[in-house]
Structures are given as C-alpha cells and as structure tokens.
C-alpha cells in the first residue's frame, strides 16, 4: 500500500524531473544553437555542414552529446506519470506512456546518430573522401536506395 507521504514524494520527484528535463534541454539546445547554428545548419548541404562539424571539434561533439542525453532525463517522469496520477490500470494512459517513452528513446537515438556518425567522417580536405560524404557512404548518384544504404551503414558503424 502506498502511503500519502510516499505519493507526495513521488509527485514532487516527477514534477522536479519534468522541470529539470525541460530546463536542461533548453540550456543544452541554446548552447548547441549558439555554437553550431542548430537546427538551421541541418538544412544545409553536406559541403557546409561537414566543415562546420570539423571546425567545431571535440567541444561540438560533447555539446551535441549533452543535448541528446537531456532527452533521457524526460524518460523517468514520463514512465512515472501513471503511478503519480493513480491510474496505473488505465489502458489509454498506459499506451500514452509507452508512446511518450518511445518518443524519448527515438529522439535520443536520432541525436546520438548525428553525434556518432559525424565523428567518423574525415576532414573536408581529406583526399580519400569525395565532397559528397564519408568513405563508407555509397558512391554514385543520390537516389533512394543509396540514401537507405547510407543510413543502414551509419547504424552498423554505431554498433
């Protein structure tokens, strides 16, 4: 049986984690935006983005990494919400909780994908790398199948 004081502590903890997660993401995203022009730079071609990644160096990778992991902070309060609201048996809330947790996980993976794949790319002046991407990226015209192979190779390289 859950006592009133335990329920109050759980509510406070969940609320604090929601606020901390939002503030942490805002701070990390602001730092990433001020140092790398994120997210606008992601709409630029690789010939603009890759030199910016190389110029950003290790500090950019750590800033990106910190921004990605601020999503993980949100997973805990999202998973605690059914208990905090006293509706653990509600199937709709349970489904919403799983969707929210999956959203957090996919956002985290998306951010880490950029962080880990960009570190593997040689610098823009590397003679072994054509201007369209890293050595392990498929050569030839950019069509749907080559883009799919590119992302598949990114996942394999991250493992």
C-alpha positions as CSV (number, residue, x, y, z in Angstrom):
1,X,0.0,0.0,0.0
2,X,1.3,3.4,-0.9
3,X,1.1,6.0,1.9
4,X,0.2,9.6,1.4
5,X,3.8,10.8,2.1
6,X,5.2,8.4,-0.5
7,X,2.7,9.5,-3.1
8,X,3.5,13.2,-2.3
9,X,7.3,12.5,-2.7
10,X,6.7,10.6,-6.0
11,X,4.6,13.6,-7.3
12,X,7.3,16.1,-6.3
13,X,10.0,14.0,-7.8
14,X,8.2,13.6,-11.0
15,X,7.4,17.3,-11.2
16,X,11.0,18.2,-10.5
17,X,12.3,15.8,-13.1
18,X,9.9,17.3,-15.7
19,X,11.1,20.8,-14.9
20,X,14.8,19.7,-14.8
21,X,14.5,17.9,-18.1
22,X,12.9,20.9,-19.8
23,X,15.4,23.4,-18.4
24,X,18.4,21.0,-19.2
25,X,17.2,20.6,-22.8
26,X,16.7,24.4,-23.1
27,X,20.2,25.1,-21.8
28,X,21.9,22.4,-24.0
29,X,19.9,23.3,-27.1
30,X,20.7,27.0,-26.6
31,X,24.4,26.2,-26.3
32,X,24.3,24.0,-29.4
33,X,22.4,26.7,-31.3
34,X,24.9,29.4,-30.4
35,X,27.9,27.3,-31.2
36,X,26.7,25.4,-34.3
37,X,23.6,27.2,-35.6
38,X,21.5,24.2,-34.8
39,X,18.9,23.2,-36.1
40,X,19.2,25.5,-39.1
41,X,22.5,24.2,-40.2
42,X,21.0,20.7,-40.7
43,X,19.1,22.1,-43.7
44,X,22.3,23.0,-45.4
45,X,24.2,20.7,-47.9
46,X,27.0,18.4,-46.6
47,X,29.6,20.8,-48.1
48,X,28.5,23.4,-45.4
49,X,27.7,21.0,-42.5
50,X,30.8,18.8,-42.6
51,X,33.4,21.6,-42.4
52,X,31.3,23.2,-39.6
53,X,31.4,19.8,-37.7
54,X,35.2,19.6,-38.2
55,X,35.7,23.2,-37.1
56,X,33.5,22.6,-34.0
57,X,35.8,19.8,-32.9
58,X,35.5,17.9,-29.7
59,X,33.6,20.6,-27.9
60,X,30.8,20.5,-30.5
61,X,30.6,16.7,-30.1
62,X,30.3,17.0,-26.3
63,X,27.7,19.8,-26.7
64,X,25.7,17.6,-29.1
65,X,26.1,14.6,-26.8
66,X,24.8,16.6,-23.8
67,X,21.8,17.9,-25.8
68,X,21.0,14.3,-26.8
69,X,21.1,13.0,-23.2
70,X,18.8,15.7,-21.9
71,X,16.1,13.7,-23.6
72,X,16.9,10.7,-21.3
73,X,16.0,12.9,-18.3
74,X,12.4,13.0,-19.6
75,X,12.0,9.3,-19.8
76,X,11.8,8.8,-16.0
77,X,8.9,11.2,-15.3
78,X,7.1,10.0,-18.3
79,X,7.3,6.5,-17.0
80,X,6.2,7.6,-13.5
81,X,3.1,9.5,-14.6
82,X,0.6,6.6,-14.4
83,X,1.7,6.0,-10.8
84,X,1.7,9.7,-9.9
85,X,-1.8,10.1,-11.3
86,X,-3.1,7.0,-9.6
87,X,-4.2,5.4,-12.9
88,X,-1.8,2.5,-13.4
89,X,-4.6,0.3,-14.8
90,X,-5.8,2.8,-17.4
91,X,-5.1,1.3,-20.8
92,X,-5.1,4.7,-22.6
93,X,-2.7,6.2,-20.2
94,X,-0.5,3.1,-20.4
95,X,-0.5,3.4,-24.2
96,X,0.3,7.1,-24.0
97,X,3.1,6.4,-21.6
98,X,4.7,3.9,-24.0
99,X,4.3,6.3,-26.9
100,X,6.0,9.0,-24.8
101,X,8.8,6.7,-23.7
102,X,9.3,5.6,-27.3
103,X,9.4,9.2,-28.4
104,X,12.1,10.0,-25.9
105,X,14.1,6.9,-27.0
106,X,13.8,7.7,-30.7
107,X,14.8,11.3,-30.1
108,X,17.8,10.2,-28.1
109,X,18.8,7.8,-30.9
110,X,18.4,10.5,-33.5
111,X,20.6,12.9,-31.7
112,X,23.3,10.2,-30.9
113,X,23.2,9.1,-34.6
114,X,24.4,12.5,-35.7
115,X,26.9,12.7,-32.9
116,X,28.5,9.3,-33.6
117,X,28.3,9.3,-37.4
118,X,29.8,12.8,-37.8
119,X,32.8,11.8,-35.7
120,X,33.7,9.1,-38.2
121,X,33.9,11.5,-41.1
122,X,37.3,12.6,-42.3
123,X,38.0,16.2,-42.6
124,X,36.9,18.2,-45.6
125,X,40.5,18.3,-47.1
126,X,40.9,14.5,-47.0
127,X,41.9,13.3,-50.5
128,X,40.3,9.9,-49.8
129,X,36.9,11.4,-49.3
130,X,34.9,12.9,-52.1
131,X,32.9,16.0,-51.3
132,X,29.6,14.1,-51.0
133,X,30.4,12.2,-47.8
134,X,32.5,9.8,-45.9
135,X,34.4,6.9,-47.3
136,X,31.9,4.3,-46.2
137,X,29.0,6.2,-47.9
138,X,27.8,4.6,-51.1
139,X,29.2,6.2,-54.3
140,X,27.2,7.3,-57.2
141,X,24.1,9.3,-57.6
142,X,22.0,10.1,-54.6
143,X,18.8,8.1,-55.0
144,X,16.5,6.5,-52.5
145,X,18.4,3.2,-52.3
146,X,21.8,4.9,-51.8
147,X,20.3,7.0,-49.0
148,X,18.9,3.9,-47.4
149,X,22.3,2.2,-47.6
150,X,23.9,5.3,-46.2
151,X,21.7,5.3,-43.1
152,X,22.0,1.5,-42.7
153,X,25.8,1.8,-42.7
154,X,25.5,4.6,-40.1
155,X,23.6,2.2,-37.8
156,X,26.1,-0.6,-38.4
157,X,29.0,1.8,-37.7
158,X,27.4,2.9,-34.4
159,X,27.1,-0.6,-33.1
